[in-house]
Amino acid sequence: MKFLYLVWRNLTRRKLRTTLTILSILVAFVLYGFMGAIREALSGGVSVAGADRLVVRHKVSIIQMLPITYQQRIERIPGVTLSSHQSWFGGIYQDPKNFFASMPVEPERFLSIYNEFTLPEAQRKAWLANRTGAIVGRATLDRFGWKVGDRISLKSPIWQHPNNDDTWQFDLVGVYDALKKGSDTSGFFFRYDYFDEGRAYAKGMVGWYVVRIQNPDRAAEVAKAIDAEFENSPYETKTEPEGAFAQGWAQQIGDMGKITTSILTAVFFTILLVAGNTMAQSVRERTEEIGVLKAMGFSNRLVLGVVLAESFSIAGLGGFVGLGFVWALVSVWNPVPSMLPVFYIPNHDLVVGFILVLVLGFLAGIFPASQAMRLRIAEALRRQA
């Protein structure tokens, strides 16, 4: 601890160079945090998906619909305990940019399937009693400033009334929250019976089924049995775990894991060169001083420690401040809530970020520190002369 002042004085010797290096590291870790949040937003459904839930969709494409009569046949298959259907509505609120996930569902079945969602009992009863009732997730409620009791008008680019009107009216009767961190609370759900009666076409059809099974270890077996039930029918199915279904949505954009890894690898390699060059320059400029310190009794290990401490200080100031800044920013701000309803930095990414800060400090400083440690007193003083 008694050598901290010496470390600090060495860092402030070239204030502009040190400041620019710290800022470069800070920006790199801000980018790291944002990329982690974006990756989690695009694939977050995979991590929170229920292990005991399967998704049954049309074999050809998710946009192809299935008959509602499939529900009873699915629930007769051994291993299935409950099923619920959903359909993509594509709701838009007031402006085309105000787009969010909205789907007609069967209230009781939906809430039983997704038991990670919590809805007050009074609001649950109100949803069952009101044919035009709808519930909304906390994120979308806060986004638009809605409150329970509001009359909400949504336009759908897909579904119209028989008179070609694309505006649908809903009574907001409830707000749901999530028990699991990372769960999507941006959805808007309303009653299927109201939707099916009001739409102009495709009556009696649904988008996909979410199926709860008794034993997650038998998921592949149950999925195969469901698809076999509808084999060679006009509406053949493809059944997969909910996590795989969510992953399929995310991969429509691309493999975010590989994309973020490639970007961050390039960024960190560049920052490592910048930080390493800063430390190397600093040591070269202080060759004579290092010789004097050794002549005064500083051991090789102590010189090594002082230089490494400088490197860790630069990496720590930039990296830890950058991580803290991006964590605070992401906690209160979502750049595109319509596209990234779940937006936060996972804890494991923060832990990895802290480790990367230490690795960066070590790699940037170990070679200049080793040179300083091996420097001979006579050689250093000769340079001074």
N, C-alpha and C positions, 0 to 999 in steps of 0.2 A: 504493500500500500504506500510506503514512503517514496516510491519512485513514480507515483502517478503524476506528480507535478512535472517531472522530467518528460514523461510521455506526452502530457498536455502541451508543454512548450515546444516539443518537436512537431506536434500536429499543427500548431499555430504559426510555425516558422514561415510556411508558404500558405497563407490563408485562402487565397483564391483557388489554388490547386486543390487543396484539401476540401474546400466547399464544393467545388465542381465534382469531385470524385464522390463525395457523400450524396450529392443530388442525383448523380447518375445511378448509384446503387438504390436510392430511394425510389426513383422512377421505375427501375427494374422490378422492385418488389411490389409496387402499386400495380404494375402490369400483371405480375404473378397472381396477386389477389383477385383482380378482375377476371382473369382467365379461369381461375378456379371457380369463381361464382357463376360464370357463364356455363362452364362445363357441368356444374351441379344443376343449374337451371334446366339445361337441355336433357340431362339424363337423371334428374332427381327422382322421377317416377320409378326408376329401376331400383333405387336403394330403399324406397319406402313401400314398394309393392308388396302385397300380402303373399306369403309363401303358399297359402291355402286357397288362392284364387286363380282361376283360369279365365281366359278371354276366348270366346267363340265368335268368330267372324266369318264372312263369306270367303270361300277358298280363293276366289279370283282377286278380290280387292276389298279394302275396308269401305269403299264407297258403294259397293253392292250390298243390298239389304237382305234381311232374312225374315221369314214369316214369324209372327208372334206365336203361332201354334207350336213352334219348336220348343217353347219354354217347358211345357208339360212333358214332352218327350225327353228333354235333357234331364229333368228332375227324376225321371224313372230309371236313369242309368245308375247302377251300383257305385257308391262312393261319392255321389253328389248329394249335398245337403240342402242347397238353396241356389236359386239363380235370379238374376235381375237384368233387365235389358236397358240399353241406352241408345240414343240416336243423336247424330250431330245436327244441331240447329243453326249454328253460325250467327248468333245474335250480335247486333250492332246497336249501340246506344247513342242516339242523336247524331253522331259524326262517324264516318267510316273508320277513322283511326281508333275509335272506342270499341274495339272488337275484343271479345273474350269468350271462353268456353261456356256454352250454354246447351243443356240437354234435357229432353223430357225423360222422366223416370217414373217408376212406381214407388211412391214415398216410403212405405213400410219396408219393402224388400230392399230398396236402395240403402236405407239407414242400417238395416241388419247386415247387409254385405259389407258396407264400409263402416265398421264399428270404431275406426279411428277418428271419425267425425263426431262431434258433440253438438247436440241441438237441444235447447231447453224444452222440457216436456210440454209447456203451454204452447210454444211455437210449433212443436210437433203435432199437437192436436189441431191447431189452427190450420196447418198445411193439409191435414186429412179432411178437414171440414170445408175448406175453400177450394172450389174447382179451379179457379184461376190463381190459386196461391203459388208462391215460389219462395225458395230459400236461396241465399247467396253466401259465399264465403267472406270471411272478414276482410281479406285483401281487396276484393272488388268493392265491398261496402265502403271501406275507407277511401278507395280511389275516387269514387264518384260522390261521396258524401251522402249516401242514402241512409234511410232509417226505416225501421219496421213500421209498416202502415202506408208506405209510399206506393203510389200507382206508377208502375214502370212500363214504358213503351219500348219495345225492341223491334227492329226490322231484321228480317231474315232474307239473305240473298238466295236461299234454297227453297224455303217453304212459304207458300202463299195460301190465302183463303180462296174459296171458290170464286169470289168476285175479283180475283187478282190483286187484292190488297195484301201487302207484305208486312203490315204492322200488326204486332201482337201485344195485347194488354195483359199485364200481370200485377197481382197484389203481393207486395213483399211482406211475407208473414213470419220470416225467421232468418237468423244469421247463424251459420255453423262455424265452429272452430275445429282445430285438429289437435289430437293428443301427441302425434309424432312430429318432431321437427323435420322440416323438409316436405311435409305434405302440402299439396296444392290447395289453397283456400281462395282461389280466384273463380271457382265455378259458380254457375247459376243454374239451378235445377228446378223444373216445374213438372206438373202432372202430365203423364202420358195420355190419360183419357181426354183431357182438355185439348191437347195437341192433336191427337188422332181424329177427334171429331171436327176440328177446325181446319185441317189442311185439305188442299184441293185434290191431292193424289197420293198414291202409295199407302192407302189406309190398310191397317193391319200388318204393317211391316215395321221392322226395327233395324237399328244399325248393327248392334252386336250384343252379345250376352256376357255378363260377368258371373262366373259360377264359383261357388264355394264348395270345397271338397273336404271330406272327413280327414284324410291322411295326406299331408303334402308329399310324403315319400312315394305315394302312388300317383302323383300328378301325371306322369307320362302315360301310365296305363289308362287312367280315366280319360285323358285327352284323346287317346287312340280310340277308346270306346265311343266317345261322342262323335268323332268324325266318321266312324264306321256306321253309326246310326243313320247318318244322312248321305252316305255314299251312293252315288248314281242317282241322286235326287236332283230336281231342277236348281236347288240351292245347297250345293255341297259346302262343307264348312272346313275351317282350319282352326284348331284349338291349340293354344299355347299358354304357358304361364304368364301371369300379368306382367312380371318383370321383363320377359322377352317381348311382349307387346309394346310396353313403354320404350324399350330399347329400339324397337323398329321405328317408332315415331322419331326418336332422337337421331337415328342414323340416316334419316331422309336429308338432313343437313350435311352430315358427314361424320366421320369418326372423330369426335371431339377430343378423345383422349390422345390420339396421335397428333392431331392438329396442335393442341396446346403444348404437348411435349416438344414438338418440333420448334415451335416459336420460342418457348422458354429456354430450350437448349441453346439456340442461337443468341438469345439475349444474355444469358448468364455467361456464355463463353466470352462475349464481347466485354461484359462488365468485369470479368476476371482479368482480362488483358489490361483494362483501364486501371483497376485497383492495383494489379501487380506492377504496372509501369510506374504508378505513383510511389509505391513503396521502394522500388528499385532506385528511382531518382532520389528519393529522400535519403537512402543509405549512401549512395554515391556522393551526395553533397556533404555528408557528415563523416567522410572517411577519416579526416584528421581528428575530429572530435572523438570518434570511436577509439582511435589509437590513444588519445589522451586519457579517456575513461579507463581503458585497460591498463595504462601505465599507473593510474591512481589506485588500481586494485580491483576493478570490475572484472569478474570472472567471465569466461566465454558463455556459460549458461545464462548469466545475468544479462549480458548483451543480447543474446538470443531472445530472452524473455521480454526485454524492453521493445525490441523491434516487432515481435509478434503482438505485443500489447497494442502498439500503434495500429497494426493491421486490423486486429479485432475491434479496436475502437472505431475505425473508419467504417468497417463493415457493419458493426452494431448500430452506429448512429444512423446510417442510411437504411439498413435492412429493417431494424425493429421499428423505427419511426414510420417507414413505408408501410409495413404490415399493420401497424396500429392505425395509421391514417386510412388505409383502404378498408379495414374492418369497420371503422366508425362511419365511413362514407356509405358503404354497402348496407349498413344497418338502417340507414335512414333514407336511402335513395335507390330507386330502381330506374335505369335509363329507359327501358321499354317494358312496362308492366303487362302490356297486351301479349308480348311474345315470350317474356320471361316471368311468369307469375310467381315462381319460387326463386328468390335471388338472395343468397347468403353465401358466406365463405365457410365451408365445412371445417370442423375442428381438426380433422386429420391434415388438411391443407395448411392450416396455421402451424401445426406441429412441424410438418415438413419444411415450412418456410423458416421457422426458427433454426432448424438444423442446417438449412442451406446458408443462412447468415453466418453460422459458425464455420461451415466448410469454406465459404468464400473468404472469410477472414484468415483462415489457416493457409489456404492455397496461395492467396495473394501475398502473404507475408513470409512463408517458410523459406523460399529461395533467397530473397534479400537478407533475411535474418541469418540464414546459414552462411552467407558470404561475410556478413559482419562478424559472426562468431569465429570464422576461420581466419579473419584478418589478423596479420602479425603486427605487433606494435612498431617494429622497426620499419616495416613497409609503409604503414600509415604515417609515421612521423617523417619519413623520407619524402612522401608526397607533399607534406606541409612545407618542408624545406625547399 
